[in-house]
Amino acid sequence: MAKIIKIGNSQGIRIPKPIIALANLENIELDFVVLDSGLLITPDKKARVGWKNNSNQDQLTATWEWRKNQ
């Protein structure tokens, strides 16, 4: 199980090596998302080289319509 430990004046998360390997998180930067029920840790997803960063990304929506086959 992961544990919060003291690192200098800060705190860190000690994650067992097998969990890091299973989640493919070795030697990469991570993103943290605070949720109501805890903390979500994911690999940092950087934009691909040459791809334009879309500044209105948070405003994107999709509409789905399900139709019954007749």
N, CA, C and O atoms as a Maestro MAE file, in Angstrom:
{
 s_m_m2io_version
 :::
 2.0.0
}

f_m_ct {
 s_m_title
 :::
 protein
 m_atom[280] {
  # First column is atom index #
  i_m_mmod_type
  r_m_x_coord
  r_m_y_coord
  r_m_z_coord
  i_m_residue_number
  s_m_chain_name
  s_m_pdb_residue_name
  s_m_pdb_atom_name
  i_m_atomic_number
  :::
  1 25 0.846 -1.177 0.000 1 A "MET " " N  " 7
  2 3 0.000 0.000 0.000 1 A "MET " " CA " 6
  3 2 0.888 1.236 0.000 1 A "MET " " C  " 6
  4 15 1.971 1.213 0.584 1 A "MET " " O  " 8
  5 25 0.451 2.311 -0.642 2 A "ALA " " N  " 7
  6 3 1.194 3.569 -0.673 2 A "ALA " " CA " 6
  7 2 1.086 4.261 0.681 2 A "ALA " " C  " 6
  8 15 0.081 4.140 1.381 2 A "ALA " " O  " 8
  9 25 2.146 4.988 1.034 3 A "LYS " " N  " 7
  10 3 2.164 5.691 2.312 3 A "LYS " " CA " 6
  11 2 2.636 7.117 2.118 3 A "LYS " " C  " 6
  12 15 3.483 7.384 1.265 3 A "LYS " " O  " 8
  13 25 2.091 8.039 2.909 4 A "ILE " " N  " 7
  14 3 2.565 9.421 2.920 4 A "ILE " " CA " 6
  15 2 3.717 9.499 3.906 4 A "ILE " " C  " 6
  16 15 3.599 9.067 5.053 4 A "ILE " " O  " 8
  17 25 4.848 10.062 3.441 5 A "ILE " " N  " 7
  18 3 6.048 10.152 4.278 5 A "ILE " " CA " 6
  19 2 6.559 11.588 4.292 5 A "ILE " " C  " 6
  20 15 6.237 12.378 3.404 5 A "ILE " " O  " 8
  21 25 7.354 11.919 5.301 6 A "LYS " " N  " 7
  22 3 7.956 13.241 5.404 6 A "LYS " " CA " 6
  23 2 9.216 13.278 4.538 6 A "LYS " " C  " 6
  24 15 10.061 12.387 4.624 6 A "LYS " " O  " 8
  25 25 9.336 14.311 3.706 7 A "ILE " " N  " 7
  26 3 10.513 14.531 2.869 7 A "ILE " " CA " 6
  27 2 10.939 15.974 3.091 7 A "ILE " " C  " 6
  28 15 10.383 16.883 2.474 7 A "ILE " " O  " 8
  29 25 11.918 16.197 3.964 8 A "GLY " " N  " 7
  30 3 12.314 17.554 4.331 8 A "GLY " " CA " 6
  31 2 11.157 18.240 5.021 8 A "GLY " " C  " 6
  32 15 10.597 17.709 5.980 8 A "GLY " " O  " 8
  33 25 10.784 19.447 4.529 9 A "ASN " " N  " 7
  34 3 9.648 20.188 5.078 9 A "ASN " " CA " 6
  35 2 8.345 19.845 4.371 9 A "ASN " " C  " 6
  36 15 7.299 20.416 4.678 9 A "ASN " " O  " 8
  37 25 8.407 18.917 3.429 10 A "SER " " N  " 7
  38 3 7.226 18.534 2.643 10 A "SER " " CA " 6
  39 2 6.810 17.115 2.977 10 A "SER " " C  " 6
  40 15 7.369 16.475 3.867 10 A "SER " " O  " 8
  41 25 5.816 16.640 2.243 11 A "GLN " " N  " 7
  42 3 5.390 15.252 2.348 11 A "GLN " " CA " 6
  43 2 5.375 14.654 0.950 11 A "GLN " " C  " 6
  44 15 5.199 15.365 -0.039 11 A "GLN " " O  " 8
  45 25 5.560 13.350 0.878 12 A "GLY " " N  " 7
  46 3 5.555 12.651 -0.397 12 A "GLY " " CA " 6
  47 2 4.768 11.367 -0.285 12 A "GLY " " C  " 6
  48 15 4.381 10.949 0.806 12 A "GLY " " O  " 8
  49 25 4.538 10.750 -1.420 13 A "ILE " " N  " 7
  50 3 3.823 9.479 -1.456 13 A "ILE " " CA " 6
  51 2 4.826 8.401 -1.837 13 A "ILE " " C  " 6
  52 15 5.461 8.481 -2.889 13 A "ILE " " O  " 8
  53 25 4.967 7.405 -0.995 14 A "ARG " " N  " 7
  54 3 5.828 6.262 -1.294 14 A "ARG " " CA " 6
  55 2 4.941 5.171 -1.877 14 A "ARG " " C  " 6
  56 15 4.075 4.616 -1.200 14 A "ARG " " O  " 8
  57 25 5.181 4.879 -3.157 15 A "ILE " " N  " 7
  58 3 4.382 3.871 -3.866 15 A "ILE " " CA " 6
  59 2 5.266 2.654 -4.098 15 A "ILE " " C  " 6
  60 15 6.374 2.799 -4.615 15 A "ILE " " O  " 8
  61 25 4.815 1.463 -3.734 16 A "PRO " " N  " 7
  62 3 5.623 0.259 -3.946 16 A "PRO " " CA " 6
  63 2 5.983 0.069 -5.425 16 A "PRO " " C  " 6
  64 15 5.170 0.332 -6.311 16 A "PRO " " O  " 8
  65 25 7.212 -0.392 -5.674 17 A "LYS " " N  " 7
  66 3 7.718 -0.566 -7.029 17 A "LYS " " CA " 6
  67 2 6.819 -1.446 -7.902 17 A "LYS " " C  " 6
  68 15 6.623 -1.108 -9.070 17 A "LYS " " O  " 8
  69 25 6.258 -2.565 -7.398 18 A "PRO " " N  " 7
  70 3 5.381 -3.380 -8.261 18 A "PRO " " CA " 6
  71 2 4.154 -2.610 -8.762 18 A "PRO " " C  " 6
  72 15 3.707 -2.830 -9.888 18 A "PRO " " O  " 8
  73 25 3.614 -1.724 -7.948 19 A "ILE " " N  " 7
  74 3 2.456 -0.929 -8.382 19 A "ILE " " CA " 6
  75 2 2.878 0.065 -9.457 19 A "ILE " " C  " 6
  76 15 2.156 0.269 -10.432 19 A "ILE " " O  " 8
  77 25 4.043 0.683 -9.283 20 A "ILE " " N  " 7
  78 3 4.558 1.621 -10.285 20 A "ILE " " CA " 6
  79 2 4.768 0.902 -11.611 20 A "ILE " " C  " 6
  80 15 4.420 1.429 -12.668 20 A "ILE " " O  " 8
  81 25 5.335 -0.298 -11.559 21 A "ALA " " N  " 7
  82 3 5.564 -1.075 -12.782 21 A "ALA " " CA " 6
  83 2 4.250 -1.473 -13.443 21 A "ALA " " C  " 6
  84 15 4.124 -1.363 -14.663 21 A "ALA " " O  " 8
  85 25 3.272 -1.932 -12.672 22 A "LEU " " N  " 7
  86 3 1.976 -2.337 -13.237 22 A "LEU " " CA " 6
  87 2 1.255 -1.174 -13.899 22 A "LEU " " C  " 6
  88 15 0.564 -1.354 -14.901 22 A "LEU " " O  " 8
  89 25 1.418 0.031 -13.332 23 A "ALA " " N  " 7
  90 3 0.733 1.215 -13.865 23 A "ALA " " CA " 6
  91 2 1.570 1.954 -14.906 23 A "ALA " " C  " 6
  92 15 1.161 3.009 -15.392 23 A "ALA " " O  " 8
  93 25 2.741 1.409 -15.255 24 A "ASN " " N  " 7
  94 3 3.641 2.052 -16.233 24 A "ASN " " CA " 6
  95 2 3.951 3.498 -15.856 24 A "ASN " " C  " 6
  96 15 3.848 4.399 -16.689 24 A "ASN " " O  " 8
  97 25 4.330 3.715 -14.602 25 A "LEU " " N  " 7
  98 3 4.602 5.067 -14.107 25 A "LEU " " CA " 6
  99 2 6.080 5.307 -13.816 25 A "LEU " " C  " 6
  100 15 6.416 6.317 -13.198 25 A "LEU " " O  " 8
  101 25 6.975 4.413 -14.240 26 A "GLU " " N  " 7
  102 3 8.394 4.552 -13.947 26 A "GLU " " CA " 6
  103 2 9.021 5.694 -14.750 26 A "GLU " " C  " 6
  104 15 8.819 5.801 -15.959 26 A "GLU " " O  " 8
  105 25 9.790 6.553 -14.052 27 A "ASN " " N  " 7
  106 3 10.598 7.616 -14.661 27 A "ASN " " CA " 6
  107 2 9.801 8.579 -15.537 27 A "ASN " " C  " 6
  108 15 10.299 9.029 -16.569 27 A "ASN " " O  " 8
  109 25 8.576 8.899 -15.140 28 A "ILE " " N  " 7
  110 3 7.780 9.865 -15.894 28 A "ILE " " CA " 6
  111 2 7.195 10.891 -14.936 28 A "ILE " " C  " 6
  112 15 7.093 10.643 -13.735 28 A "ILE " " O  " 8
  113 25 6.810 12.051 -15.477 29 A "GLU " " N  " 7
  114 3 6.136 13.065 -14.666 29 A "GLU " " CA " 6
  115 2 4.674 12.676 -14.512 29 A "GLU " " C  " 6
  116 15 4.087 12.045 -15.390 29 A "GLU " " O  " 8
  117 25 4.094 13.066 -13.370 30 A "LEU " " N  " 7
  118 3 2.722 12.682 -13.058 30 A "LEU " " CA " 6
  119 2 1.824 13.897 -12.903 30 A "LEU " " C  " 6
  120 15 2.284 14.976 -12.528 30 A "LEU " " O  " 8
  121 25 0.539 13.718 -13.194 31 A "ASP " " N  " 7
  122 3 -0.499 14.721 -12.924 31 A "ASP " " CA " 6
  123 2 -1.300 14.243 -11.726 31 A "ASP " " C  " 6
  124 15 -1.520 13.044 -11.554 31 A "ASP " " O  " 8
  125 25 -1.733 15.181 -10.901 32 A "PHE " " N  " 7
  126 3 -2.557 14.868 -9.741 32 A "PHE " " CA " 6
  127 2 -3.894 15.574 -9.887 32 A "PHE " " C  " 6
  128 15 -3.942 16.759 -10.214 32 A "PHE " " O  " 8
  129 25 -4.978 14.851 -9.646 33 A "VAL " " N  " 7
  130 3 -6.323 15.414 -9.682 33 A "VAL " " CA " 6
  131 2 -6.968 15.118 -8.333 33 A "VAL " " C  " 6
  132 15 -7.067 13.961 -7.924 33 A "VAL " " O  " 8
  133 25 -7.409 16.179 -7.639 34 A "VAL " " N  " 7
  134 3 -8.070 16.002 -6.346 34 A "VAL " " CA " 6
  135 2 -9.545 15.725 -6.601 34 A "VAL " " C  " 6
  136 15 -10.231 16.516 -7.247 34 A "VAL " " O  " 8
  137 25 -10.029 14.596 -6.088 35 A "LEU " " N  " 7
  138 3 -11.424 14.195 -6.218 35 A "LEU " " CA " 6
  139 2 -12.086 14.252 -4.848 35 A "LEU " " C  " 6
  140 15 -11.403 14.348 -3.829 35 A "LEU " " O  " 8
  141 25 -13.413 14.194 -4.821 36 A "ASP " " N  " 7
  142 3 -14.121 14.166 -3.540 36 A "ASP " " CA " 6
  143 2 -13.684 12.981 -2.687 36 A "ASP " " C  " 6
  144 15 -13.621 13.076 -1.461 36 A "ASP " " O  " 8
  145 25 -13.384 11.870 -3.343 37 A "SER " " N  " 7
  146 3 -13.065 10.647 -2.613 37 A "SER " " CA " 6
  147 2 -11.570 10.369 -2.493 37 A "SER " " C  " 6
  148 15 -11.190 9.329 -1.956 37 A "SER " " O  " 8
  149 25 -10.705 11.270 -2.978 38 A "GLY " " N  " 7
  150 3 -9.277 11.023 -2.852 38 A "GLY " " CA " 6
  151 2 -8.459 11.727 -3.907 38 A "GLY " " C  " 6
  152 15 -8.786 12.838 -4.324 38 A "GLY " " O  " 8
  153 25 -7.389 11.075 -4.340 39 A "LEU " " N  " 7
  154 3 -6.423 11.650 -5.265 39 A "LEU " " CA " 6
  155 2 -6.234 10.696 -6.441 39 A "LEU " " C  " 6
  156 15 -6.018 9.500 -6.246 39 A "LEU " " O  " 8
  157 25 -6.315 11.223 -7.658 40 A "LEU " " N  " 7
  158 3 -6.091 10.443 -8.865 40 A "LEU " " CA " 6
  159 2 -4.719 10.814 -9.411 40 A "LEU " " C  " 6
  160 15 -4.441 11.989 -9.650 40 A "LEU " " O  " 8
  161 25 -3.863 9.820 -9.608 41 A "ILE " " N  " 7
  162 3 -2.514 10.033 -10.121 41 A "ILE " " CA " 6
  163 2 -2.441 9.408 -11.506 41 A "ILE " " C  " 6
  164 15 -2.714 8.219 -11.669 41 A "ILE " " O  " 8
  165 25 -2.066 10.219 -12.520 42 A "THR " " N  " 7
  166 3 -1.983 9.734 -13.891 42 A "THR " " CA " 6
  167 2 -0.694 10.243 -14.534 42 A "THR " " C  " 6
  168 15 -0.116 11.224 -14.067 42 A "THR " " O  " 8
  169 25 -0.240 9.584 -15.603 43 A "PRO " " N  " 7
  170 3 0.920 10.105 -16.324 43 A "PRO " " CA " 6
  171 2 0.602 11.479 -16.904 43 A "PRO " " C  " 6
  172 15 -0.516 11.725 -17.358 43 A "PRO " " O  " 8
  173 25 1.592 12.375 -16.886 44 A "ASP " " N  " 7
  174 3 1.421 13.707 -17.475 44 A "ASP " " CA " 6
  175 2 1.293 13.539 -18.978 44 A "ASP " " C  " 6
  176 15 2.163 12.945 -19.615 44 A "ASP " " O  " 8
  177 25 0.221 14.055 -19.543 45 A "LYS " " N  " 7
  178 3 -0.004 13.942 -20.980 45 A "LYS " " CA " 6
  179 2 0.354 15.271 -21.633 45 A "LYS " " C  " 6
  180 15 -0.407 16.236 -21.561 45 A "LYS " " O  " 8
  181 25 1.506 15.309 -22.262 46 A "LYS " " N  " 7
  182 3 1.957 16.516 -22.944 46 A "LYS " " CA " 6
  183 2 1.464 16.487 -24.390 46 A "LYS " " C  " 6
  184 15 1.313 15.421 -24.986 46 A "LYS " " O  " 8
  185 25 1.216 17.671 -24.942 47 A "ALA " " N  " 7
  186 3 0.802 17.758 -26.341 47 A "ALA " " CA " 6
  187 2 1.927 17.253 -27.228 47 A "ALA " " C  " 6
  188 15 3.101 17.470 -26.927 47 A "ALA " " O  " 8
  189 25 1.587 16.591 -28.300 48 A "ARG " " N  " 7
  190 3 2.605 16.093 -29.218 48 A "ARG " " CA " 6
  191 2 3.315 17.255 -29.896 48 A "ARG " " C  " 6
  192 15 2.723 18.307 -30.139 48 A "ARG " " O  " 8
  193 25 4.569 17.053 -30.193 49 A "VAL " " N  " 7
  194 3 5.372 18.091 -30.842 49 A "VAL " " CA " 6
  195 2 4.721 18.457 -32.166 49 A "VAL " " C  " 6
  196 15 4.398 17.583 -32.972 49 A "VAL " " O  " 8
  197 25 4.531 19.748 -32.386 50 A "GLY " " N  " 7
  198 3 3.937 20.225 -33.631 50 A "GLY " " CA " 6
  199 2 2.427 20.349 -33.582 50 A "GLY " " C  " 6
  200 15 1.829 20.934 -34.485 50 A "GLY " " O  " 8
  201 25 1.793 19.806 -32.540 51 A "TRP " " N  " 7
  202 3 0.347 19.925 -32.424 51 A "TRP " " CA " 6
  203 2 0.022 21.229 -31.747 51 A "TRP " " C  " 6
  204 15 0.667 21.606 -30.769 51 A "TRP " " O  " 8
  205 25 -0.963 21.914 -32.252 52 A "LYS " " N  " 7
  206 3 -1.376 23.188 -31.693 52 A "LYS " " CA " 6
  207 2 -2.177 22.954 -30.414 52 A "LYS " " C  " 6
  208 15 -3.048 22.085 -30.376 52 A "LYS " " O  " 8
  209 25 -1.882 23.732 -29.359 53 A "ASN " " N  " 7
  210 3 -2.611 23.631 -28.099 53 A "ASN " " CA " 6
  211 2 -3.930 24.375 -28.232 53 A "ASN " " C  " 6
  212 15 -3.936 25.569 -28.530 53 A "ASN " " O  " 8
  213 25 -5.038 23.694 -28.018 54 A "ASN " " N  " 7
  214 3 -6.365 24.282 -28.153 54 A "ASN " " CA " 6
  215 2 -6.739 24.972 -26.842 54 A "ASN " " C  " 6
  216 15 -6.985 24.304 -25.838 54 A "ASN " " O  " 8
  217 25 -6.783 26.314 -26.846 55 A "SER " " N  " 7
  218 3 -7.019 27.068 -25.615 55 A "SER " " CA " 6
  219 2 -8.450 26.939 -25.098 55 A "SER " " C  " 6
  220 15 -8.685 27.195 -23.917 55 A "SER " " O  " 8
  221 25 -9.408 26.555 -25.929 56 A "ASN " " N  " 7
  222 3 -10.790 26.411 -25.464 56 A "ASN " " CA " 6
  223 2 -11.133 24.946 -25.220 56 A "ASN " " C  " 6
  224 15 -12.294 24.554 -25.339 56 A "ASN " " O  " 8
  225 25 -10.145 24.140 -24.883 57 A "GLN " " N  " 7
  226 3 -10.329 22.708 -24.699 57 A "GLN " " CA " 6
  227 2 -11.371 22.395 -23.631 57 A "GLN " " C  " 6
  228 15 -12.111 21.421 -23.765 57 A "GLN " " O  " 8
  229 25 -11.445 23.212 -22.561 58 A "ASP " " N  " 7
  230 3 -12.399 22.957 -21.489 58 A "ASP " " CA " 6
  231 2 -13.843 23.185 -21.924 58 A "ASP " " C  " 6
  232 15 -14.768 22.768 -21.227 58 A "ASP " " O  " 8
  233 25 -14.048 23.835 -23.059 59 A "GLN " " N  " 7
  234 3 -15.386 24.163 -23.518 59 A "GLN " " CA " 6
  235 2 -15.933 23.140 -24.517 59 A "GLN " " C  " 6
  236 15 -17.062 23.281 -24.987 59 A "GLN " " O  " 8
  237 25 -15.145 22.114 -24.845 60 A "LEU " " N  " 7
  238 3 -15.583 21.127 -25.822 60 A "LEU " " CA " 6
  239 2 -16.686 20.248 -25.243 60 A "LEU " " C  " 6
  240 15 -16.620 19.835 -24.085 60 A "LEU " " O  " 8
  241 25 -17.694 19.968 -26.054 61 A "THR " " N  " 7
  242 3 -18.778 19.092 -25.643 61 A "THR " " CA " 6
  243 2 -19.128 18.149 -26.793 61 A "THR " " C  " 6
  244 15 -18.765 18.398 -27.943 61 A "THR " " O  " 8
  245 25 -19.815 17.096 -26.482 62 A "ALA " " N  " 7
  246 3 -20.272 16.156 -27.500 62 A "ALA " " CA " 6
  247 2 -21.715 15.792 -27.202 62 A "ALA " " C  " 6
  248 15 -22.108 15.673 -26.041 62 A "ALA " " O  " 8
  249 25 -22.494 15.616 -28.247 63 A "THR " " N  " 7
  250 3 -23.887 15.220 -28.104 63 A "THR " " CA " 6
  251 2 -24.060 13.868 -28.779 63 A "THR " " C  " 6
  252 15 -23.640 13.675 -29.920 63 A "THR " " O  " 8
  253 25 -24.676 12.941 -28.071 64 A "TRP " " N  " 7
  254 3 -24.911 11.610 -28.594 64 A "TRP " " CA " 6
  255 2 -26.411 11.377 -28.728 64 A "TRP " " C  " 6
  256 15 -27.196 11.792 -27.876 64 A "TRP " " O  " 8
  257 25 -26.789 10.717 -29.793 65 A "GLU " " N  " 7
  258 3 -28.181 10.364 -29.985 65 A "GLU " " CA " 6
  259 2 -28.237 8.874 -30.298 65 A "GLU " " C  " 6
  260 15 -27.644 8.419 -31.276 65 A "GLU " " O  " 8
  261 25 -28.947 8.116 -29.470 66 A "TRP " " N  " 7
  262 3 -29.074 6.687 -29.666 66 A "TRP " " CA " 6
  263 2 -30.361 6.410 -30.426 66 A "TRP " " C  " 6
  264 15 -31.426 6.925 -30.084 66 A "TRP " " O  " 8
  265 25 -30.244 5.596 -31.452 67 A "ARG " " N  " 7
  266 3 -31.419 5.227 -32.244 67 A "ARG " " CA " 6
  267 2 -31.596 3.719 -32.208 67 A "ARG " " C  " 6
  268 15 -30.634 2.953 -32.274 67 A "ARG " " O  " 8
  269 25 -32.831 3.327 -32.103 68 A "LYS " " N  " 7
  270 3 -33.155 1.909 -32.095 68 A "LYS " " CA " 6
  271 2 -33.200 1.425 -33.558 68 A "LYS " " C  " 6
  272 15 -33.848 2.043 -34.403 68 A "LYS " " O  " 8
  273 25 -32.501 0.310 -33.843 69 A "ASN " " N  " 7
  274 3 -32.545 -0.252 -35.188 69 A "ASN " " CA " 6
  275 2 -33.922 -0.786 -35.468 69 A "ASN " " C  " 6
  276 15 -34.509 -1.467 -34.627 69 A "ASN " " O  " 8
  277 25 -34.451 -0.487 -36.642 70 A "GLN " " N  " 7
  278 3 -35.800 -0.940 -37.006 70 A "GLN " " CA " 6
  279 2 -35.762 -1.918 -38.122 70 A "GLN " " C  " 6
  280 15 -36.808 -2.402 -38.554 70 A "GLN " " O  " 8
  :::
 }
 m_bond[279] {
  # First column is bond index #
  i_m_from
  i_m_to
  i_m_order
  :::
  1 1 2 1
  2 2 3 1
  3 3 4 2
  4 3 5 1
  5 5 6 1
  6 6 7 1
  7 7 8 2
  8 7 9 1
  9 9 10 1
  10 10 11 1
  11 11 12 2
  12 11 13 1
  13 13 14 1
  14 14 15 1
  15 15 16 2
  16 15 17 1
  17 17 18 1
  18 18 19 1
  19 19 20 2
  20 19 21 1
  21 21 22 1
  22 22 23 1
  23 23 24 2
  24 23 25 1
  25 25 26 1
  26 26 27 1
  27 27 28 2
  28 27 29 1
  29 29 30 1
  30 30 31 1
  31 31 32 2
  32 31 33 1
  33 33 34 1
  34 34 35 1
  35 35 36 2
  36 35 37 1
  37 37 38 1
  38 38 39 1
  39 39 40 2
  40 39 41 1
  41 41 42 1
  42 42 43 1
  43 43 44 2
  44 43 45 1
  45 45 46 1
  46 46 47 1
  47 47 48 2
  48 47 49 1
  49 49 50 1
  50 50 51 1
  51 51 52 2
  52 51 53 1
  53 53 54 1
  54 54 55 1
  55 55 56 2
  56 55 57 1
  57 57 58 1
  58 58 59 1
  59 59 60 2
  60 59 61 1
  61 61 62 1
  62 62 63 1
  63 63 64 2
  64 63 65 1
  65 65 66 1
  66 66 67 1
  67 67 68 2
  68 67 69 1
  69 69 70 1
  70 70 71 1
  71 71 72 2
  72 71 73 1
  73 73 74 1
  74 74 75 1
  75 75 76 2
  76 75 77 1
  77 77 78 1
  78 78 79 1
  79 79 80 2
  80 79 81 1
  81 81 82 1
  82 82 83 1
  83 83 84 2
  84 83 85 1
  85 85 86 1
  86 86 87 1
  87 87 88 2
  88 87 89 1
  89 89 90 1
  90 90 91 1
  91 91 92 2
  92 91 93 1
  93 93 94 1
  94 94 95 1
  95 95 96 2
  96 95 97 1
  97 97 98 1
  98 98 99 1
  99 99 100 2
  100 99 101 1
  101 101 102 1
  102 102 103 1
  103 103 104 2
  104 103 105 1
  105 105 106 1
  106 106 107 1
  107 107 108 2
  108 107 109 1
  109 109 110 1
  110 110 111 1
  111 111 112 2
  112 111 113 1
  113 113 114 1
  114 114 115 1
  115 115 116 2
  116 115 117 1
  117 117 118 1
  118 118 119 1
  119 119 120 2
  120 119 121 1
  121 121 122 1
  122 122 123 1
  123 123 124 2
  124 123 125 1
  125 125 126 1
  126 126 127 1
  127 127 128 2
  128 127 129 1
  129 129 130 1
  130 130 131 1
  131 131 132 2
  132 131 133 1
  133 133 134 1
  134 134 135 1
  135 135 136 2
  136 135 137 1
  137 137 138 1
  138 138 139 1
  139 139 140 2
  140 139 141 1
  141 141 142 1
  142 142 143 1
  143 143 144 2
  144 143 145 1
  145 145 146 1
  146 146 147 1
  147 147 148 2
  148 147 149 1
  149 149 150 1
  150 150 151 1
  151 151 152 2
  152 151 153 1
  153 153 154 1
  154 154 155 1
  155 155 156 2
  156 155 157 1
  157 157 158 1
  158 158 159 1
  159 159 160 2
  160 159 161 1
  161 161 162 1
  162 162 163 1
  163 163 164 2
  164 163 165 1
  165 165 166 1
  166 166 167 1
  167 167 168 2
  168 167 169 1
  169 169 170 1
  170 170 171 1
  171 171 172 2
  172 171 173 1
  173 173 174 1
  174 174 175 1
  175 175 176 2
  176 175 177 1
  177 177 178 1
  178 178 179 1
  179 179 180 2
  180 179 181 1
  181 181 182 1
  182 182 183 1
  183 183 184 2
  184 183 185 1
  185 185 186 1
  186 186 187 1
  187 187 188 2
  188 187 189 1
  189 189 190 1
  190 190 191 1
  191 191 192 2
  192 191 193 1
  193 193 194 1
  194 194 195 1
  195 195 196 2
  196 195 197 1
  197 197 198 1
  198 198 199 1
  199 199 200 2
  200 199 201 1
  201 201 202 1
  202 202 203 1
  203 203 204 2
  204 203 205 1
  205 205 206 1
  206 206 207 1
  207 207 208 2
  208 207 209 1
  209 209 210 1
  210 210 211 1
  211 211 212 2
  212 211 213 1
  213 213 214 1
  214 214 215 1
  215 215 216 2
  216 215 217 1
  217 217 218 1
  218 218 219 1
  219 219 220 2
  220 219 221 1
  221 221 222 1
  222 222 223 1
  223 223 224 2
  224 223 225 1
  225 225 226 1
  226 226 227 1
  227 227 228 2
  228 227 229 1
  229 229 230 1
  230 230 231 1
  231 231 232 2
  232 231 233 1
  233 233 234 1
  234 234 235 1
  235 235 236 2
  236 235 237 1
  237 237 238 1
  238 238 239 1
  239 239 240 2
  240 239 241 1
  241 241 242 1
  242 242 243 1
  243 243 244 2
  244 243 245 1
  245 245 246 1
  246 246 247 1
  247 247 248 2
  248 247 249 1
  249 249 250 1
  250 250 251 1
  251 251 252 2
  252 251 253 1
  253 253 254 1
  254 254 255 1
  255 255 256 2
  256 255 257 1
  257 257 258 1
  258 258 259 1
  259 259 260 2
  260 259 261 1
  261 261 262 1
  262 262 263 1
  263 263 264 2
  264 263 265 1
  265 265 266 1
  266 266 267 1
  267 267 268 2
  268 267 269 1
  269 269 270 1
  270 270 271 1
  271 271 272 2
  272 271 273 1
  273 273 274 1
  274 274 275 1
  275 275 276 2
  276 275 277 1
  277 277 278 1
  278 278 279 1
  279 279 280 2
  :::
 }
}
